[in-house]
Amino acid sequence: MSGMDMLLPPLLLGAGVVTACALISVSALLDRRRAEGRARVVERDLEARGRYLGLLAQEMQTHGIALLGYATAASNAASGLESRARALLGLSADVSDLLANSAGPRSLKEEETRLEPILDEVIGHIAQALSPGRRAWRVAPELRGVVLMVDRRAMVGALRQVLARVIRQTKDGDSVQMRLVRADTNIAIVVEDDGNGQGAEDLNGLNVGNGTRGVGLGLVVARDLLRAHGGELTVEAVPGIGARAWLTLPRARVVEAPVPVSPPA
């Protein structure tokens, strides 16, 4: 037997091994691409469902505020709609929290944003939906003049959730105050109301002591939006007296803030 004849079987065996390995690699690559394709389809489907649920939550919130406005207005106090309206607002809050808990990292589009048009937009939307019910809105002039480096849409969303909670916890004609608080390292938009101050049922367990401090139903979205900016959200509630929400942001995000004017002596 010649040397070539002796080398032929090993060569054929080696070629077969190489071919088998190549086929396995190709098969694995095709399987991976098919899996990636299925994952992209699932991801797009989940995103579409998330957008739908988000719009649904906003619609429920708007209709709930409208129902509450009719139910708590003086001329409609006996209509029996109040409990249904508060339940609808609670359902909207649950959907919003569900979406927030399942959402990934938030992408921000930061720009210089003046608070005055944002406050007017959010308060105007809620006041219109609440009519003929009403709340006595009192916004400090200093707060209106603040300019922040933030994502405008995110700030609108955070304020809308916080003020929707205020509507849910207050009655027709109750006062809602909004002011600016400064500290060395941060600033805070403070929202105070004269509502029922329910803490135990409205707080979800974050930073909760005796059921009077933390983040409430529907506020997970607002908290996450503020945290994406390096801030935080805390709600303090005193039963029978009212509640105070702190929307805190790093001082570095302040582009412009009016200097507070001291009252004349």
MODA-V458732 format. One record per residue. N is the residue number from 1. RES is the residue in one small letter. SS is DSSP state (A for helix, B for strand, O for the rest). PSI is psi in whole degrees, -180 to 180 (none if undefined). D_CENTER is the distance of its C-alpha to the mean C-alpha in Angstrom with 2 decimals. Layout:
n=N res=RES ss=SS psi=PSI d_center=D_CENTER
n=N res=RES ss=SS psi=PSI d_center=D_CENTER
This chain:
n=1 res=m ss=O psi=131 d_center=81.27
n=2 res=s ss=O psi=167 d_center=80.18
n=3 res=g ss=A psi=-36 d_center=77.41
n=4 res=m ss=A psi=-40 d_center=75.35
n=5 res=d ss=A psi=-34 d_center=75.68
n=6 res=m ss=A psi=-30 d_center=74.49
n=7 res=l ss=A psi=-21 d_center=71.39
n=8 res=l ss=A psi=-49 d_center=70.37
n=9 res=p ss=A psi=-45 d_center=68.87
n=10 res=p ss=A psi=-37 d_center=66.55
n=11 res=l ss=A psi=-44 d_center=65.46
n=12 res=l ss=A psi=-40 d_center=64.72
n=13 res=l ss=A psi=-43 d_center=62.83
n=14 res=g ss=A psi=-40 d_center=60.76
n=15 res=a ss=A psi=-38 d_center=59.97
n=16 res=g ss=A psi=-40 d_center=58.92
n=17 res=v ss=A psi=-44 d_center=56.57
n=18 res=v ss=A psi=-43 d_center=55.01
n=19 res=t ss=A psi=-43 d_center=54.63
n=20 res=a ss=A psi=-43 d_center=53.04
n=21 res=c ss=A psi=-40 d_center=50.57
n=22 res=a ss=A psi=-43 d_center=49.70
n=23 res=l ss=A psi=-41 d_center=49.18
n=24 res=i ss=A psi=-42 d_center=46.95
n=25 res=s ss=A psi=-44 d_center=44.87
n=26 res=v ss=A psi=-43 d_center=44.58
n=27 res=s ss=A psi=-43 d_center=43.65
n=28 res=a ss=A psi=-40 d_center=40.94
n=29 res=l ss=A psi=-43 d_center=39.59
n=30 res=l ss=A psi=-40 d_center=39.54
n=31 res=d ss=A psi=-42 d_center=37.83
n=32 res=r ss=A psi=-42 d_center=35.12
n=33 res=r ss=A psi=-38 d_center=34.59
n=34 res=r ss=A psi=-41 d_center=34.45
n=35 res=a ss=A psi=-42 d_center=31.88
n=36 res=e ss=A psi=-38 d_center=29.74
n=37 res=g ss=A psi=-44 d_center=30.13
n=38 res=r ss=A psi=-38 d_center=29.07
n=39 res=a ss=A psi=-39 d_center=26.00
n=40 res=r ss=A psi=-39 d_center=25.01
n=41 res=v ss=A psi=-45 d_center=25.55
n=42 res=v ss=A psi=-42 d_center=23.39
n=43 res=e ss=A psi=-45 d_center=20.57
n=44 res=r ss=A psi=-38 d_center=20.84
n=45 res=d ss=A psi=-43 d_center=20.98
n=46 res=l ss=A psi=-39 d_center=17.83
n=47 res=e ss=A psi=-42 d_center=15.97
n=48 res=a ss=A psi=-42 d_center=17.58
n=49 res=r ss=A psi=-39 d_center=16.70
n=50 res=g ss=A psi=-43 d_center=12.99
n=51 res=r ss=A psi=-41 d_center=13.20
n=52 res=y ss=A psi=-46 d_center=15.31
n=53 res=l ss=A psi=-36 d_center=13.18
n=54 res=g ss=A psi=-45 d_center=10.19
n=55 res=l ss=A psi=-38 d_center=12.93
n=56 res=l ss=A psi=-42 d_center=14.41
n=57 res=a ss=A psi=-41 d_center=11.54
n=58 res=q ss=A psi=-41 d_center=11.59
n=59 res=e ss=A psi=-44 d_center=15.36
n=60 res=m ss=A psi=-39 d_center=15.56
n=61 res=q ss=A psi=-45 d_center=13.60
n=62 res=t ss=A psi=-46 d_center=16.03
n=63 res=h ss=A psi=-36 d_center=19.01
n=64 res=g ss=A psi=-41 d_center=18.20
n=65 res=i ss=A psi=-42 d_center=18.11
n=66 res=a ss=A psi=-46 d_center=21.32
n=67 res=l ss=A psi=-42 d_center=23.00
n=68 res=l ss=A psi=-37 d_center=22.23
n=69 res=g ss=A psi=-45 d_center=23.70
n=70 res=y ss=A psi=-39 d_center=26.86
n=71 res=a ss=A psi=-34 d_center=27.14
n=72 res=t ss=A psi=-7 d_center=26.99
n=73 res=a ss=O psi=150 d_center=29.02
n=74 res=a ss=A psi=-39 d_center=32.51
n=75 res=s ss=A psi=-10 d_center=34.29
n=76 res=n ss=A psi=20 d_center=32.24
n=77 res=a ss=O psi=-28 d_center=31.82
n=78 res=a ss=O psi=17 d_center=33.91
n=79 res=s ss=O psi=-17 d_center=32.28
n=80 res=g ss=O psi=10 d_center=30.67
n=81 res=l ss=O psi=-16 d_center=27.35
n=82 res=e ss=A psi=-47 d_center=25.32
n=83 res=s ss=A psi=-36 d_center=24.76
n=84 res=r ss=A psi=-39 d_center=23.83
n=85 res=a ss=A psi=-44 d_center=21.32
n=86 res=r ss=A psi=-35 d_center=19.60
n=87 res=a ss=A psi=-40 d_center=19.71
n=88 res=l ss=A psi=-41 d_center=18.10
n=89 res=l ss=A psi=-37 d_center=15.18
n=90 res=g ss=A psi=-40 d_center=14.97
n=91 res=l ss=A psi=-42 d_center=15.13
n=92 res=s ss=A psi=-42 d_center=12.28
n=93 res=a ss=A psi=-40 d_center=10.15
n=94 res=d ss=A psi=-43 d_center=11.75
n=95 res=v ss=A psi=-43 d_center=11.05
n=96 res=s ss=A psi=-43 d_center=7.26
n=97 res=d ss=A psi=-40 d_center=7.74
n=98 res=l ss=A psi=-44 d_center=10.42
n=99 res=l ss=A psi=-41 d_center=8.74
n=100 res=a ss=A psi=-40 d_center=6.33
n=101 res=n ss=A psi=-26 d_center=9.71
n=102 res=s ss=A psi=-3 d_center=11.65
n=103 res=a ss=O psi=152 d_center=10.01
n=104 res=g ss=O psi=-166 d_center=12.13
n=105 res=p ss=O psi=140 d_center=12.01
n=106 res=r ss=O psi=137 d_center=10.07
n=107 res=s ss=O psi=124 d_center=12.74
n=108 res=l ss=O psi=144 d_center=12.73
n=109 res=k ss=O psi=92 d_center=15.25
n=110 res=e ss=B psi=140 d_center=16.31
n=111 res=e ss=B psi=162 d_center=18.69
n=112 res=e ss=B psi=122 d_center=20.22
n=113 res=t ss=B psi=122 d_center=18.20
n=114 res=r ss=B psi=136 d_center=19.74
n=115 res=l ss=A psi=-30 d_center=17.72
n=116 res=e ss=A psi=-52 d_center=20.22
n=117 res=p ss=A psi=-31 d_center=19.44
n=118 res=i ss=A psi=-45 d_center=15.66
n=119 res=l ss=A psi=-44 d_center=16.54
n=120 res=d ss=A psi=-40 d_center=19.15
n=121 res=e ss=A psi=-49 d_center=17.01
n=122 res=v ss=A psi=-48 d_center=14.29
n=123 res=i ss=A psi=-41 d_center=17.05
n=124 res=g ss=A psi=-42 d_center=19.40
n=125 res=h ss=A psi=-46 d_center=17.30
n=126 res=i ss=A psi=-43 d_center=16.79
n=127 res=a ss=A psi=-40 d_center=20.44
n=128 res=q ss=A psi=-43 d_center=21.77
n=129 res=a ss=A psi=-32 d_center=20.15
n=130 res=l ss=A psi=-24 d_center=21.32
n=131 res=s ss=O psi=135 d_center=24.88
n=132 res=p ss=O psi=-1 d_center=27.49
n=133 res=g ss=O psi=165 d_center=25.58
n=134 res=r ss=O psi=158 d_center=24.63
n=135 res=r ss=O psi=150 d_center=23.15
n=136 res=a ss=B psi=96 d_center=24.87
n=137 res=w ss=B psi=128 d_center=22.43
n=138 res=r ss=B psi=107 d_center=23.75
n=139 res=v ss=B psi=124 d_center=22.18
n=140 res=a ss=O psi=133 d_center=24.17
n=141 res=p ss=A psi=-36 d_center=25.87
n=142 res=e ss=A psi=-37 d_center=25.19
n=143 res=l ss=A psi=-37 d_center=21.39
n=144 res=r ss=A psi=-30 d_center=21.94
n=145 res=g ss=O psi=-1 d_center=23.94
n=146 res=v ss=O psi=138 d_center=21.52
n=147 res=v ss=B psi=127 d_center=20.85
n=148 res=l ss=B psi=153 d_center=18.25
n=149 res=m ss=B psi=93 d_center=18.02
n=150 res=v ss=B psi=174 d_center=14.37
n=151 res=d ss=B psi=115 d_center=12.49
n=152 res=r ss=A psi=-45 d_center=12.87
n=153 res=r ss=A psi=-38 d_center=10.47
n=154 res=a ss=A psi=-41 d_center=7.58
n=155 res=m ss=A psi=-39 d_center=9.14
n=156 res=v ss=A psi=-45 d_center=9.59
n=157 res=g ss=A psi=-42 d_center=6.10
n=158 res=a ss=A psi=-47 d_center=5.60
n=159 res=l ss=A psi=-38 d_center=9.10
n=160 res=r ss=A psi=-42 d_center=9.03
n=161 res=q ss=A psi=-41 d_center=7.10
n=162 res=v ss=A psi=-45 d_center=9.46
n=163 res=l ss=A psi=-29 d_center=12.36
n=164 res=a ss=A psi=-38 d_center=12.05
n=165 res=r ss=A psi=-41 d_center=12.59
n=166 res=v ss=A psi=-45 d_center=15.45
n=167 res=i ss=A psi=-40 d_center=16.98
n=168 res=r ss=A psi=-28 d_center=16.95
n=169 res=q ss=A psi=1 d_center=18.74
n=170 res=t ss=O psi=173 d_center=21.18
n=171 res=k ss=O psi=171 d_center=24.23
n=172 res=d ss=O psi=128 d_center=25.90
n=173 res=g ss=O psi=-7 d_center=26.99
n=174 res=d ss=O psi=154 d_center=25.08
n=175 res=s ss=B psi=140 d_center=24.31
n=176 res=v ss=B psi=118 d_center=20.94
n=177 res=q ss=B psi=142 d_center=21.42
n=178 res=m ss=B psi=130 d_center=19.34
n=179 res=r ss=B psi=171 d_center=20.97
n=180 res=l ss=B psi=134 d_center=20.92
n=181 res=v ss=B psi=130 d_center=21.96
n=182 res=r ss=B psi=144 d_center=23.47
n=183 res=a ss=O psi=176 d_center=24.39
n=184 res=d ss=O psi=-38 d_center=26.25
n=185 res=t ss=O psi=-9 d_center=23.42
n=186 res=n ss=B psi=172 d_center=20.30
n=187 res=i ss=B psi=162 d_center=19.35
n=188 res=a ss=B psi=136 d_center=17.12
n=189 res=i ss=B psi=116 d_center=15.96
n=190 res=v ss=B psi=127 d_center=17.21
n=191 res=v ss=B psi=118 d_center=16.60
n=192 res=e ss=B psi=141 d_center=19.45
n=193 res=d ss=B psi=163 d_center=20.57
n=194 res=d ss=O psi=33 d_center=23.79
n=195 res=g ss=O psi=-158 d_center=22.43
n=196 res=n ss=O psi=-10 d_center=23.55
n=197 res=g ss=O psi=29 d_center=21.72
n=198 res=q ss=O psi=123 d_center=21.17
n=199 res=g ss=O psi=-47 d_center=19.91
n=200 res=a ss=O psi=-43 d_center=21.07
n=201 res=e ss=O psi=-16 d_center=19.50
n=202 res=d ss=O psi=2 d_center=16.15
n=203 res=l ss=B psi=142 d_center=15.42
n=204 res=n ss=O psi=12 d_center=14.49
n=205 res=g ss=O psi=-5 d_center=16.96
n=206 res=l ss=O psi=124 d_center=15.30
n=207 res=n ss=O psi=32 d_center=17.78
n=208 res=v ss=O psi=131 d_center=19.52
n=209 res=g ss=O psi=-89 d_center=23.17
n=210 res=n ss=O psi=36 d_center=24.83
n=211 res=g ss=O psi=23 d_center=21.89
n=212 res=t ss=O psi=7 d_center=21.19
n=213 res=r ss=B psi=134 d_center=18.69
n=214 res=g ss=B psi=-151 d_center=15.32
n=215 res=v ss=O psi=132 d_center=11.75
n=216 res=g ss=B psi=176 d_center=11.90
n=217 res=l ss=O psi=133 d_center=11.09
n=218 res=g ss=O psi=-5 d_center=7.96
n=219 res=l ss=O psi=-1 d_center=6.60
n=220 res=v ss=A psi=-38 d_center=5.73
n=221 res=v ss=A psi=-50 d_center=1.97
n=222 res=a ss=A psi=-43 d_center=3.67
n=223 res=r ss=A psi=-46 d_center=6.17
n=224 res=d ss=A psi=-38 d_center=5.61
n=225 res=l ss=A psi=-39 d_center=5.27
n=226 res=l ss=A psi=-40 d_center=8.18
n=227 res=r ss=A psi=-33 d_center=9.88
n=228 res=a ss=A psi=-23 d_center=10.13
n=229 res=h ss=O psi=6 d_center=12.12
n=230 res=g ss=O psi=15 d_center=14.12
n=231 res=g ss=O psi=-162 d_center=12.79
n=232 res=e ss=B psi=161 d_center=11.76
n=233 res=l ss=B psi=130 d_center=10.72
n=234 res=t ss=B psi=141 d_center=13.54
n=235 res=v ss=B psi=130 d_center=14.73
n=236 res=e ss=B psi=131 d_center=18.50
n=237 res=a ss=B psi=136 d_center=20.18
n=238 res=v ss=B psi=111 d_center=23.92
n=239 res=p ss=O psi=130 d_center=25.21
n=240 res=g ss=O psi=-8 d_center=27.18
n=241 res=i ss=O psi=-47 d_center=26.27
n=242 res=g ss=B psi=-168 d_center=22.60
n=243 res=a ss=B psi=160 d_center=19.40
n=244 res=r ss=B psi=125 d_center=18.07
n=245 res=a ss=B psi=135 d_center=14.57
n=246 res=w ss=B psi=112 d_center=14.70
n=247 res=l ss=B psi=99 d_center=12.20
n=248 res=t ss=B psi=139 d_center=14.30
n=249 res=l ss=B psi=152 d_center=14.97
n=250 res=p ss=B psi=144 d_center=18.12
n=251 res=r ss=A psi=-27 d_center=21.13
n=252 res=a ss=A psi=-18 d_center=21.79
n=253 res=r ss=A psi=-5 d_center=19.01
n=254 res=v ss=B psi=118 d_center=21.02
n=255 res=v ss=B psi=-39 d_center=23.24
n=256 res=e ss=B psi=136 d_center=24.86
n=257 res=a ss=O psi=127 d_center=24.92
n=258 res=p ss=O psi=143 d_center=27.72
n=259 res=v ss=O psi=125 d_center=30.16
n=260 res=p ss=O psi=138 d_center=30.21
n=261 res=v ss=O psi=125 d_center=33.51
n=262 res=s ss=O psi=141 d_center=35.54
n=263 res=p ss=O psi=149 d_center=37.21
n=264 res=p ss=O psi=144 d_center=40.96
n=265 res=a ss=O psi=none d_center=43.22
